[in-house]
Each structure stands twice: as C-alpha cells, then as structure tokens.
Amino acid sequence: CVDDLICGFLPLLGVIAGGLVGLVFAVFLVAFMLYRMKKKDEGSYSLDEPKQSNGGYQKPHKQEEFYA
C-alpha cells in the first residue's frame, strides 16, 4: 500500500458498509413480516353472524353399505 492510513481505513469502511447493508435488510425483513401479519389479520371471511349448526353428525335415512 502506498499510504498505511488508507490501507488501515479500507477494511473498517467495508465492515461499516456491510453492517449498514445488513441493518437495512433486517429492517426491510421486519417491515415485510409486519405487513404480512397485518394483512392476515384483515381476513377474507365474513364477520356476519355465525351460522347455527344443526347438531353435527346426522344419521342417514337409509342404511346402505358402499364397497370400494
């Protein structure tokens, strides 16, 4: 190296730049995760009154056997 001050400064500059890029990436990742969680909370289902169930299982009217 021509100048020892510059040769000692470049690795430090690379570490700082890499840290900043990693920090920006981490912030972007957290923001994206929050966006996805907020979008999931909106839901795609209706918020109307829930339908009343008719007791779950119902016995069939005819007793038939099915063979596979």
PDB file of N, CA, C, O and CB in Angstrom:
ATOM      1  N   CYS A   1       0.840  -1.181   0.000  1.00  0.00           N
ATOM      2  CA  CYS A   1       0.000   0.000   0.000  1.00  0.00           C
ATOM      3  C   CYS A   1       0.885   1.243   0.000  1.00  0.00           C
ATOM      4  O   CYS A   1       1.977   1.264   0.566  1.00  0.00           O
ATOM      5  CB  CYS A   1      -0.956  -0.001   1.218  1.00  0.00           C
ATOM      6  N   VAL A   2       0.379   2.251  -0.643  1.00  0.00           N
ATOM      7  CA  VAL A   2       1.131   3.495  -0.718  1.00  0.00           C
ATOM      8  C   VAL A   2       1.036   4.237   0.605  1.00  0.00           C
ATOM      9  O   VAL A   2       2.034   4.741   1.120  1.00  0.00           O
ATOM     10  CB  VAL A   2       0.618   4.378  -1.871  1.00  0.00           C
ATOM     11  N   ASP A   3      -0.154   4.297   1.141  1.00  0.00           N
ATOM     12  CA  ASP A   3      -0.348   5.029   2.390  1.00  0.00           C
ATOM     13  C   ASP A   3      -0.925   4.068   3.425  1.00  0.00           C
ATOM     14  O   ASP A   3      -1.967   3.455   3.196  1.00  0.00           O
ATOM     15  CB  ASP A   3      -1.287   6.269   2.184  1.00  0.00           C
ATOM     16  N   ASP A   4      -0.249   3.939   4.559  1.00  0.00           N
ATOM     17  CA  ASP A   4      -0.708   2.998   5.585  1.00  0.00           C
ATOM     18  C   ASP A   4      -2.034   3.432   6.202  1.00  0.00           C
ATOM     19  O   ASP A   4      -2.805   2.584   6.650  1.00  0.00           O
ATOM     20  CB  ASP A   4       0.345   2.858   6.676  1.00  0.00           C
ATOM     21  N   LEU A   5      -2.310   4.708   6.233  1.00  0.00           N
ATOM     22  CA  LEU A   5      -3.560   5.206   6.799  1.00  0.00           C
ATOM     23  C   LEU A   5      -4.745   4.745   5.943  1.00  0.00           C
ATOM     24  O   LEU A   5      -5.772   4.332   6.483  1.00  0.00           O
ATOM     25  CB  LEU A   5      -3.533   6.753   6.904  1.00  0.00           C
ATOM     26  N   ILE A   6      -4.610   4.812   4.614  1.00  0.00           N
ATOM     27  CA  ILE A   6      -5.689   4.385   3.713  1.00  0.00           C
ATOM     28  C   ILE A   6      -5.855   2.874   3.776  1.00  0.00           C
ATOM     29  O   ILE A   6      -6.986   2.389   3.783  1.00  0.00           O
ATOM     30  CB  ILE A   6      -5.404   4.833   2.257  1.00  0.00           C
ATOM     31  N   CYS A   7      -4.768   2.116   3.823  1.00  0.00           N
ATOM     32  CA  CYS A   7      -4.844   0.653   3.878  1.00  0.00           C
ATOM     33  C   CYS A   7      -5.458   0.179   5.192  1.00  0.00           C
ATOM     34  O   CYS A   7      -6.078  -0.884   5.225  1.00  0.00           O
ATOM     35  CB  CYS A   7      -3.448   0.040   3.702  1.00  0.00           C
ATOM     36  N   GLY A   8      -5.307   0.920   6.247  1.00  0.00           N
ATOM     37  CA  GLY A   8      -5.918   0.557   7.518  1.00  0.00           C
ATOM     38  C   GLY A   8      -7.374   0.989   7.596  1.00  0.00           C
ATOM     39  O   GLY A   8      -8.150   0.433   8.373  1.00  0.00           O
ATOM     40  N   PHE A   9      -7.744   1.976   6.794  1.00  0.00           N
ATOM     41  CA  PHE A   9      -9.087   2.535   6.834  1.00  0.00           C
ATOM     42  C   PHE A   9     -10.066   1.750   5.951  1.00  0.00           C
ATOM     43  O   PHE A   9     -11.253   1.682   6.268  1.00  0.00           O
ATOM     44  CB  PHE A   9      -9.052   3.990   6.401  1.00  0.00           C
ATOM     45  N   LEU A  10      -9.588   1.160   4.852  1.00  0.00           N
ATOM     46  CA  LEU A  10     -10.483   0.469   3.915  1.00  0.00           C
ATOM     47  C   LEU A  10     -11.191  -0.739   4.531  1.00  0.00           C
ATOM     48  O   LEU A  10     -12.394  -0.882   4.311  1.00  0.00           O
ATOM     49  CB  LEU A  10      -9.701   0.021   2.703  1.00  0.00           C
ATOM     50  N   PRO A  11     -10.533  -1.611   5.283  1.00  0.00           N
ATOM     51  CA  PRO A  11     -11.272  -2.727   5.907  1.00  0.00           C
ATOM     52  C   PRO A  11     -12.346  -2.237   6.883  1.00  0.00           C
ATOM     53  O   PRO A  11     -13.428  -2.819   6.954  1.00  0.00           O
ATOM     54  CB  PRO A  11     -10.299  -3.654   6.642  1.00  0.00           C
ATOM     55  N   LEU A  12     -12.056  -1.184   7.625  1.00  0.00           N
ATOM     56  CA  LEU A  12     -13.042  -0.622   8.535  1.00  0.00           C
ATOM     57  C   LEU A  12     -14.237  -0.072   7.762  1.00  0.00           C
ATOM     58  O   LEU A  12     -15.385  -0.239   8.172  1.00  0.00           O
ATOM     59  CB  LEU A  12     -12.412   0.478   9.394  1.00  0.00           C
ATOM     60  N   LEU A  13     -13.956   0.576   6.652  1.00  0.00           N
ATOM     61  CA  LEU A  13     -15.027   1.102   5.812  1.00  0.00           C
ATOM     62  C   LEU A  13     -15.878  -0.043   5.252  1.00  0.00           C
ATOM     63  O   LEU A  13     -17.098   0.091   5.161  1.00  0.00           O
ATOM     64  CB  LEU A  13     -14.444   1.953   4.661  1.00  0.00           C
ATOM     65  N   GLY A  14     -15.264  -1.152   4.881  1.00  0.00           N
ATOM     66  CA  GLY A  14     -16.005  -2.313   4.387  1.00  0.00           C
ATOM     67  C   GLY A  14     -16.882  -2.928   5.463  1.00  0.00           C
ATOM     68  O   GLY A  14     -18.011  -3.333   5.188  1.00  0.00           O
ATOM     69  N   VAL A  15     -16.372  -3.003   6.689  1.00  0.00           N
ATOM     70  CA  VAL A  15     -17.158  -3.556   7.794  1.00  0.00           C
ATOM     71  C   VAL A  15     -18.361  -2.656   8.086  1.00  0.00           C
ATOM     72  O   VAL A  15     -19.468  -3.146   8.307  1.00  0.00           O
ATOM     73  CB  VAL A  15     -16.281  -3.717   9.064  1.00  0.00           C
ATOM     74  N   ILE A  16     -18.139  -1.349   8.084  1.00  0.00           N
ATOM     75  CA  ILE A  16     -19.240  -0.407   8.343  1.00  0.00           C
ATOM     76  C   ILE A  16     -20.283  -0.494   7.241  1.00  0.00           C
ATOM     77  O   ILE A  16     -21.480  -0.517   7.526  1.00  0.00           O
ATOM     78  CB  ILE A  16     -18.709   1.040   8.458  1.00  0.00           C
ATOM     79  N   ALA A  17     -19.847  -0.544   5.985  1.00  0.00           N
ATOM     80  CA  ALA A  17     -20.794  -0.634   4.864  1.00  0.00           C
ATOM     81  C   ALA A  17     -21.568  -1.944   4.917  1.00  0.00           C
ATOM     82  O   ALA A  17     -22.775  -1.954   4.672  1.00  0.00           O
ATOM     83  CB  ALA A  17     -20.054  -0.513   3.516  1.00  0.00           C
ATOM     84  N   GLY A  18     -20.896  -3.051   5.233  1.00  0.00           N
ATOM     85  CA  GLY A  18     -21.583  -4.336   5.347  1.00  0.00           C
ATOM     86  C   GLY A  18     -22.594  -4.342   6.480  1.00  0.00           C
ATOM     87  O   GLY A  18     -23.683  -4.899   6.342  1.00  0.00           O
ATOM     88  N   GLY A  19     -22.240  -3.728   7.592  1.00  0.00           N
ATOM     89  CA  GLY A  19     -23.173  -3.626   8.711  1.00  0.00           C
ATOM     90  C   GLY A  19     -24.397  -2.808   8.360  1.00  0.00           C
ATOM     91  O   GLY A  19     -25.513  -3.162   8.743  1.00  0.00           O
ATOM     92  N   LEU A  20     -24.201  -1.720   7.637  1.00  0.00           N
ATOM     93  CA  LEU A  20     -25.341  -0.893   7.228  1.00  0.00           C
ATOM     94  C   LEU A  20     -26.251  -1.638   6.256  1.00  0.00           C
ATOM     95  O   LEU A  20     -27.475  -1.545   6.351  1.00  0.00           O
ATOM     96  CB  LEU A  20     -24.850   0.410   6.587  1.00  0.00           C
ATOM     97  N   VAL A  21     -25.656  -2.374   5.325  1.00  0.00           N
ATOM     98  CA  VAL A  21     -26.466  -3.159   4.390  1.00  0.00           C
ATOM     99  C   VAL A  21     -27.246  -4.232   5.141  1.00  0.00           C
ATOM    100  O   VAL A  21     -28.420  -4.458   4.849  1.00  0.00           O
ATOM    101  CB  VAL A  21     -25.576  -3.804   3.303  1.00  0.00           C
ATOM    102  N   GLY A  22     -26.614  -4.891   6.097  1.00  0.00           N
ATOM    103  CA  GLY A  22     -27.305  -5.894   6.905  1.00  0.00           C
ATOM    104  C   GLY A  22     -28.425  -5.279   7.730  1.00  0.00           C
ATOM    105  O   GLY A  22     -29.495  -5.873   7.859  1.00  0.00           O
ATOM    106  N   LEU A  23     -28.194  -4.100   8.287  1.00  0.00           N
ATOM    107  CA  LEU A  23     -29.217  -3.414   9.069  1.00  0.00           C
ATOM    108  C   LEU A  23     -30.415  -3.036   8.199  1.00  0.00           C
ATOM    109  O   LEU A  23     -31.562  -3.220   8.608  1.00  0.00           O
ATOM    110  CB  LEU A  23     -28.630  -2.164   9.730  1.00  0.00           C
ATOM    111  N   VAL A  24     -30.155  -2.513   7.013  1.00  0.00           N
ATOM    112  CA  VAL A  24     -31.243  -2.160   6.093  1.00  0.00           C
ATOM    113  C   VAL A  24     -32.025  -3.414   5.711  1.00  0.00           C
ATOM    114  O   VAL A  24     -33.254  -3.371   5.646  1.00  0.00           O
ATOM    115  CB  VAL A  24     -30.686  -1.459   4.820  1.00  0.00           C
ATOM    116  N   PHE A  25     -31.350  -4.511   5.462  1.00  0.00           N
ATOM    117  CA  PHE A  25     -32.017  -5.764   5.116  1.00  0.00           C
ATOM    118  C   PHE A  25     -32.870  -6.265   6.274  1.00  0.00           C
ATOM    119  O   PHE A  25     -33.988  -6.732   6.061  1.00  0.00           O
ATOM    120  CB  PHE A  25     -30.988  -6.825   4.722  1.00  0.00           C
ATOM    121  N   ALA A  26     -32.352  -6.172   7.500  1.00  0.00           N
ATOM    122  CA  ALA A  26     -33.112  -6.619   8.676  1.00  0.00           C
ATOM    123  C   ALA A  26     -34.361  -5.764   8.872  1.00  0.00           C
ATOM    124  O   ALA A  26     -35.428  -6.298   9.174  1.00  0.00           O
ATOM    125  CB  ALA A  26     -32.232  -6.566   9.941  1.00  0.00           C
ATOM    126  N   VAL A  27     -34.247  -4.451   8.706  1.00  0.00           N
ATOM    127  CA  VAL A  27     -35.409  -3.560   8.840  1.00  0.00           C
ATOM    128  C   VAL A  27     -36.438  -3.889   7.770  1.00  0.00           C
ATOM    129  O   VAL A  27     -37.636  -3.922   8.054  1.00  0.00           O
ATOM    130  CB  VAL A  27     -34.982  -2.069   8.737  1.00  0.00           C
ATOM    131  N   PHE A  28     -35.987  -4.133   6.541  1.00  0.00           N
ATOM    132  CA  PHE A  28     -36.903  -4.496   5.469  1.00  0.00           C
ATOM    133  C   PHE A  28     -37.609  -5.813   5.779  1.00  0.00           C
ATOM    134  O   PHE A  28     -38.806  -5.946   5.524  1.00  0.00           O
ATOM    135  CB  PHE A  28     -36.153  -4.596   4.139  1.00  0.00           C
ATOM    136  N   LEU A  29     -36.885  -6.779   6.322  1.00  0.00           N
ATOM    137  CA  LEU A  29     -37.467  -8.080   6.639  1.00  0.00           C
ATOM    138  C   LEU A  29     -38.518  -7.957   7.742  1.00  0.00           C
ATOM    139  O   LEU A  29     -39.584  -8.566   7.646  1.00  0.00           O
ATOM    140  CB  LEU A  29     -36.370  -9.065   7.060  1.00  0.00           C
ATOM    141  N   VAL A  30     -38.236  -7.184   8.780  1.00  0.00           N
ATOM    142  CA  VAL A  30     -39.200  -6.990   9.865  1.00  0.00           C
ATOM    143  C   VAL A  30     -40.428  -6.244   9.354  1.00  0.00           C
ATOM    144  O   VAL A  30     -41.553  -6.589   9.715  1.00  0.00           O
ATOM    145  CB  VAL A  30     -38.555  -6.218  11.038  1.00  0.00           C
ATOM    146  N   ALA A  31     -40.228  -5.231   8.521  1.00  0.00           N
ATOM    147  CA  ALA A  31     -41.363  -4.485   7.966  1.00  0.00           C
ATOM    148  C   ALA A  31     -42.227  -5.393   7.095  1.00  0.00           C
ATOM    149  O   ALA A  31     -43.454  -5.301   7.129  1.00  0.00           O
ATOM    150  CB  ALA A  31     -40.868  -3.274   7.146  1.00  0.00           C
ATOM    151  N   PHE A  32     -41.600  -6.258   6.324  1.00  0.00           N
ATOM    152  CA  PHE A  32     -42.357  -7.177   5.479  1.00  0.00           C
ATOM    153  C   PHE A  32     -43.151  -8.174   6.319  1.00  0.00           C
ATOM    154  O   PHE A  32     -44.296  -8.492   5.996  1.00  0.00           O
ATOM    155  CB  PHE A  32     -41.416  -7.923   4.530  1.00  0.00           C
ATOM    156  N   MET A  33     -42.542  -8.665   7.400  1.00  0.00           N
ATOM    157  CA  MET A  33     -43.254  -9.596   8.278  1.00  0.00           C
ATOM    158  C   MET A  33     -44.451  -8.913   8.942  1.00  0.00           C
ATOM    159  O   MET A  33     -45.523  -9.510   9.042  1.00  0.00           O
ATOM    160  CB  MET A  33     -42.302 -10.157   9.351  1.00  0.00           C
ATOM    161  N   LEU A  34     -44.280  -7.675   9.392  1.00  0.00           N
ATOM    162  CA  LEU A  34     -45.391  -6.945   9.997  1.00  0.00           C
ATOM    163  C   LEU A  34     -46.498  -6.690   8.983  1.00  0.00           C
ATOM    164  O   LEU A  34     -47.680  -6.763   9.319  1.00  0.00           O
ATOM    165  CB  LEU A  34     -44.903  -5.621  10.582  1.00  0.00           C
ATOM    166  N   TYR A  35     -46.117  -6.390   7.740  1.00  0.00           N
ATOM    167  CA  TYR A  35     -47.104  -6.179   6.682  1.00  0.00           C
ATOM    168  C   TYR A  35     -47.906  -7.451   6.433  1.00  0.00           C
ATOM    169  O   TYR A  35     -49.127  -7.398   6.286  1.00  0.00           O
ATOM    170  CB  TYR A  35     -46.417  -5.723   5.386  1.00  0.00           C
ATOM    171  N   ARG A  36     -47.228  -8.587   6.387  1.00  0.00           N
ATOM    172  CA  ARG A  36     -47.922  -9.857   6.155  1.00  0.00           C
ATOM    173  C   ARG A  36     -48.842 -10.213   7.321  1.00  0.00           C
ATOM    174  O   ARG A  36     -49.948 -10.711   7.108  1.00  0.00           O
ATOM    175  CB  ARG A  36     -46.908 -10.981   5.929  1.00  0.00           C
ATOM    176  N   MET A  37     -48.393  -9.962   8.554  1.00  0.00           N
ATOM    177  CA  MET A  37     -49.229 -10.259   9.713  1.00  0.00           C
ATOM    178  C   MET A  37     -50.459  -9.365   9.737  1.00  0.00           C
ATOM    179  O   MET A  37     -51.556  -9.821  10.059  1.00  0.00           O
ATOM    180  CB  MET A  37     -48.431 -10.091  11.007  1.00  0.00           C
ATOM    181  N   LYS A  38     -50.279  -8.101   9.398  1.00  0.00           N
ATOM    182  CA  LYS A  38     -51.410  -7.166   9.378  1.00  0.00           C
ATOM    183  C   LYS A  38     -52.388  -7.556   8.276  1.00  0.00           C
ATOM    184  O   LYS A  38     -53.602  -7.469   8.456  1.00  0.00           O
ATOM    185  CB  LYS A  38     -50.919  -5.709   9.174  1.00  0.00           C
ATOM    186  N   LYS A  39     -51.854  -7.985   7.133  1.00  0.00           N
ATOM    187  CA  LYS A  39     -52.713  -8.401   6.023  1.00  0.00           C
ATOM    188  C   LYS A  39     -53.486  -9.660   6.402  1.00  0.00           C
ATOM    189  O   LYS A  39     -54.657  -9.792   6.044  1.00  0.00           O
ATOM    190  CB  LYS A  39     -51.878  -8.645   4.745  1.00  0.00           C
ATOM    191  N   LYS A  40     -52.849 -10.594   7.124  1.00  0.00           N
ATOM    192  CA  LYS A  40     -53.521 -11.824   7.527  1.00  0.00           C
ATOM    193  C   LYS A  40     -54.629 -11.527   8.532  1.00  0.00           C
ATOM    194  O   LYS A  40     -55.661 -12.198   8.532  1.00  0.00           O
ATOM    195  CB  LYS A  40     -52.514 -12.816   8.124  1.00  0.00           C
ATOM    196  N   ASP A  41     -54.423 -10.521   9.393  1.00  0.00           N
ATOM    197  CA  ASP A  41     -55.421 -10.176  10.397  1.00  0.00           C
ATOM    198  C   ASP A  41     -56.676  -9.582   9.778  1.00  0.00           C
ATOM    199  O   ASP A  41     -57.748  -9.645  10.379  1.00  0.00           O
ATOM    200  CB  ASP A  41     -54.838  -9.207  11.394  1.00  0.00           C
ATOM    201  N   GLU A  42     -56.560  -9.003   8.579  1.00  0.00           N
ATOM    202  CA  GLU A  42     -57.751  -8.445   7.937  1.00  0.00           C
ATOM    203  C   GLU A  42     -58.748  -9.554   7.640  1.00  0.00           C
ATOM    204  O   GLU A  42     -59.953  -9.368   7.810  1.00  0.00           O
ATOM    205  CB  GLU A  42     -57.377  -7.696   6.639  1.00  0.00           C
ATOM    206  N   GLY A  43     -58.268 -10.676   7.211  1.00  0.00           N
ATOM    207  CA  GLY A  43     -59.118 -11.841   6.983  1.00  0.00           C
ATOM    208  C   GLY A  43     -59.902 -11.750   5.692  1.00  0.00           C
ATOM    209  O   GLY A  43     -60.180 -10.665   5.183  1.00  0.00           O
ATOM    210  N   SER A  44     -60.248 -12.911   5.177  1.00  0.00           N
ATOM    211  CA  SER A  44     -61.042 -12.972   3.957  1.00  0.00           C
ATOM    212  C   SER A  44     -62.379 -13.620   4.234  1.00  0.00           C
ATOM    213  O   SER A  44     -63.066 -14.040   3.303  1.00  0.00           O
ATOM    214  CB  SER A  44     -60.300 -13.734   2.862  1.00  0.00           C
ATOM    215  N   TYR A  45     -62.761 -13.709   5.491  1.00  0.00           N
ATOM    216  CA  TYR A  45     -64.022 -14.321   5.847  1.00  0.00           C
ATOM    217  C   TYR A  45     -64.987 -13.233   6.294  1.00  0.00           C
ATOM    218  O   TYR A  45     -64.572 -12.148   6.701  1.00  0.00           O
ATOM    219  CB  TYR A  45     -63.832 -15.385   6.952  1.00  0.00           C
ATOM    220  N   SER A  46     -66.279 -13.537   6.213  1.00  0.00           N
ATOM    221  CA  SER A  46     -67.273 -12.548   6.590  1.00  0.00           C
ATOM    222  C   SER A  46     -67.399 -12.498   8.103  1.00  0.00           C
ATOM    223  O   SER A  46     -67.197 -13.498   8.793  1.00  0.00           O
ATOM    224  CB  SER A  46     -68.631 -12.861   5.943  1.00  0.00           C
ATOM    225  N   LEU A  47     -67.728 -11.345   8.594  1.00  0.00           N
ATOM    226  CA  LEU A  47     -67.870 -11.154  10.024  1.00  0.00           C
ATOM    227  C   LEU A  47     -69.340 -11.140  10.426  1.00  0.00           C
ATOM    228  O   LEU A  47     -69.683 -10.627  11.491  1.00  0.00           O
ATOM    229  CB  LEU A  47     -67.189  -9.862  10.457  1.00  0.00           C
ATOM    230  N   ASP A  48     -70.218 -11.701   9.582  1.00  0.00           N
ATOM    231  CA  ASP A  48     -71.636 -11.755   9.887  1.00  0.00           C
ATOM    232  C   ASP A  48     -71.873 -12.729  11.038  1.00  0.00           C
ATOM    233  O   ASP A  48     -70.940 -13.325  11.577  1.00  0.00           O
ATOM    234  CB  ASP A  48     -72.450 -12.168   8.641  1.00  0.00           C
ATOM    235  N   GLU A  49     -73.137 -12.871  11.395  1.00  0.00           N
ATOM    236  CA  GLU A  49     -73.494 -13.808  12.456  1.00  0.00           C
ATOM    237  C   GLU A  49     -73.087 -15.220  12.044  1.00  0.00           C
ATOM    238  O   GLU A  49     -73.306 -15.613  10.898  1.00  0.00           O
ATOM    239  CB  GLU A  49     -75.014 -13.742  12.767  1.00  0.00           C
ATOM    240  N   PRO A  50     -72.506 -15.979  12.949  1.00  0.00           N
ATOM    241  CA  PRO A  50     -72.148 -17.359  12.596  1.00  0.00           C
ATOM    242  C   PRO A  50     -73.397 -18.195  12.373  1.00  0.00           C
ATOM    243  O   PRO A  50     -74.418 -18.011  13.035  1.00  0.00           O
ATOM    244  CB  PRO A  50     -71.277 -17.995  13.693  1.00  0.00           C
ATOM    245  N   LYS A  51     -73.291 -19.108  11.433  1.00  0.00           N
ATOM    246  CA  LYS A  51     -74.427 -19.986  11.138  1.00  0.00           C
ATOM    247  C   LYS A  51     -74.607 -20.978  12.273  1.00  0.00           C
ATOM    248  O   LYS A  51     -73.635 -21.488  12.832  1.00  0.00           O
ATOM    249  CB  LYS A  51     -74.225 -20.730   9.790  1.00  0.00           C
ATOM    250  N   GLN A  52     -75.858 -21.244  12.603  1.00  0.00           N
ATOM    251  CA  GLN A  52     -76.146 -22.201  13.657  1.00  0.00           C
ATOM    252  C   GLN A  52     -75.958 -23.616  13.103  1.00  0.00           C
ATOM    253  O   GLN A  52     -76.488 -23.949  12.043  1.00  0.00           O
ATOM    254  CB  GLN A  52     -77.590 -22.003  14.212  1.00  0.00           C
ATOM    255  N   SER A  53     -75.207 -24.434  13.818  1.00  0.00           N
ATOM    256  CA  SER A  53     -75.016 -25.799  13.351  1.00  0.00           C
ATOM    257  C   SER A  53     -76.260 -26.611  13.691  1.00  0.00           C
ATOM    258  O   SER A  53     -76.998 -26.288  14.622  1.00  0.00           O
ATOM    259  CB  SER A  53     -73.743 -26.436  13.981  1.00  0.00           C
ATOM    260  N   ASN A  54     -76.472 -27.654  12.928  1.00  0.00           N
ATOM    261  CA  ASN A  54     -77.665 -28.474  13.132  1.00  0.00           C
ATOM    262  C   ASN A  54     -77.332 -29.751  13.907  1.00  0.00           C
ATOM    263  O   ASN A  54     -77.945 -30.794  13.680  1.00  0.00           O
ATOM    264  CB  ASN A  54     -78.304 -28.829  11.781  1.00  0.00           C
ATOM    265  N   GLY A  55     -76.389 -29.672  14.796  1.00  0.00           N
ATOM    266  CA  GLY A  55     -76.097 -30.808  15.656  1.00  0.00           C
ATOM    267  C   GLY A  55     -74.930 -31.644  15.200  1.00  0.00           C
ATOM    268  O   GLY A  55     -74.640 -32.661  15.830  1.00  0.00           O
ATOM    269  N   GLY A  56     -74.254 -31.276  14.153  1.00  0.00           N
ATOM    270  CA  GLY A  56     -73.092 -32.047  13.722  1.00  0.00           C
ATOM    271  C   GLY A  56     -73.477 -33.263  12.904  1.00  0.00           C
ATOM    272  O   GLY A  56     -74.009 -33.123  11.802  1.00  0.00           O
ATOM    273  N   TYR A  57     -73.217 -34.454  13.424  1.00  0.00           N
ATOM    274  CA  TYR A  57     -73.468 -35.700  12.696  1.00  0.00           C
ATOM    275  C   TYR A  57     -74.953 -36.002  12.653  1.00  0.00           C
ATOM    276  O   TYR A  57     -75.659 -35.863  13.652  1.00  0.00           O
ATOM    277  CB  TYR A  57     -72.710 -36.869  13.339  1.00  0.00           C
ATOM    278  N   GLN A  58     -75.423 -36.422  11.469  1.00  0.00           N
ATOM    279  CA  GLN A  58     -76.811 -36.844  11.331  1.00  0.00           C
ATOM    280  C   GLN A  58     -76.840 -38.259  10.788  1.00  0.00           C
ATOM    281  O   GLN A  58     -76.085 -38.599   9.878  1.00  0.00           O
ATOM    282  CB  GLN A  58     -77.603 -35.882  10.408  1.00  0.00           C
ATOM    283  N   LYS A  59     -77.692 -39.061  11.334  1.00  0.00           N
ATOM    284  CA  LYS A  59     -77.827 -40.440  10.891  1.00  0.00           C
ATOM    285  C   LYS A  59     -78.529 -40.449   9.527  1.00  0.00           C
ATOM    286  O   LYS A  59     -79.521 -39.744   9.340  1.00  0.00           O
ATOM    287  CB  LYS A  59     -78.618 -41.292  11.940  1.00  0.00           C
ATOM    288  N   PRO A  60     -78.024 -41.236   8.578  1.00  0.00           N
ATOM    289  CA  PRO A  60     -78.668 -41.276   7.260  1.00  0.00           C
ATOM    290  C   PRO A  60     -80.047 -41.934   7.345  1.00  0.00           C
ATOM    291  O   PRO A  60     -80.327 -42.729   8.243  1.00  0.00           O
ATOM    292  CB  PRO A  60     -77.781 -42.035   6.250  1.00  0.00           C
ATOM    293  N   HIS A  61     -80.895 -41.575   6.382  1.00  0.00           N
ATOM    294  CA  HIS A  61     -82.255 -42.109   6.369  1.00  0.00           C
ATOM    295  C   HIS A  61     -82.260 -43.596   6.011  1.00  0.00           C
ATOM    296  O   HIS A  61     -82.976 -44.385   6.628  1.00  0.00           O
ATOM    297  CB  HIS A  61     -83.125 -41.324   5.379  1.00  0.00           C
ATOM    298  N   LYS A  62     -81.454 -43.977   5.007  1.00  0.00           N
ATOM    299  CA  LYS A  62     -81.383 -45.387   4.610  1.00  0.00           C
ATOM    300  C   LYS A  62     -80.044 -45.955   5.061  1.00  0.00           C
ATOM    301  O   LYS A  62     -79.025 -45.266   5.021  1.00  0.00           O
ATOM    302  CB  LYS A  62     -81.564 -45.551   3.063  1.00  0.00           C
ATOM    303  N   GLN A  63     -80.049 -47.223   5.494  1.00  0.00           N
ATOM    304  CA  GLN A  63     -78.816 -47.899   5.864  1.00  0.00           C
ATOM    305  C   GLN A  63     -78.262 -48.582   4.617  1.00  0.00           C
ATOM    306  O   GLN A  63     -78.750 -49.640   4.218  1.00  0.00           O
ATOM    307  CB  GLN A  63     -79.053 -48.927   7.021  1.00  0.00           C
ATOM    308  N   GLU A  64     -77.244 -47.980   4.000  1.00  0.00           N
ATOM    309  CA  GLU A  64     -76.635 -48.556   2.795  1.00  0.00           C
ATOM    310  C   GLU A  64     -75.162 -48.799   3.082  1.00  0.00           C
ATOM    311  O   GLU A  64     -74.530 -48.087   3.862  1.00  0.00           O
ATOM    312  CB  GLU A  64     -76.820 -47.617   1.546  1.00  0.00           C
ATOM    313  N   GLU A  65     -74.631 -49.841   2.416  1.00  0.00           N
ATOM    314  CA  GLU A  65     -73.205 -50.107   2.505  1.00  0.00           C
ATOM    315  C   GLU A  65     -72.578 -49.799   1.166  1.00  0.00           C
ATOM    316  O   GLU A  65     -73.152 -50.084   0.115  1.00  0.00           O
ATOM    317  CB  GLU A  65     -72.925 -51.570   2.926  1.00  0.00           C
ATOM    318  N   PHE A  66     -71.394 -49.214   1.211  1.00  0.00           N
ATOM    319  CA  PHE A  66     -70.676 -48.894  -0.007  1.00  0.00           C
ATOM    320  C   PHE A  66     -69.368 -49.658  -0.004  1.00  0.00           C
ATOM    321  O   PHE A  66     -68.636 -49.653   0.986  1.00  0.00           O
ATOM    322  CB  PHE A  66     -70.432 -47.369  -0.136  1.00  0.00           C
ATOM    323  N   TYR A  67     -69.076 -50.317  -1.119  1.00  0.00           N
ATOM    324  CA  TYR A  67     -67.847 -51.090  -1.240  1.00  0.00           C
ATOM    325  C   TYR A  67     -66.866 -50.354  -2.136  1.00  0.00           C
ATOM    326  O   TYR A  67     -67.231 -49.859  -3.203  1.00  0.00           O
ATOM    327  CB  TYR A  67     -68.135 -52.500  -1.793  1.00  0.00           C
ATOM    328  N   ALA A  68     -65.659 -50.290  -1.706  1.00  0.00           N
ATOM    329  CA  ALA A  68     -64.636 -49.611  -2.502  1.00  0.00           C
ATOM    330  C   ALA A  68     -63.940 -50.627  -3.402  1.00  0.00           C
ATOM    331  O   ALA A  68     -63.040 -50.267  -4.160  1.00  0.00           O
ATOM    332  CB  ALA A  68     -63.603 -48.889  -1.587  1.00  0.00           C
TER     333      ALA A  68
END
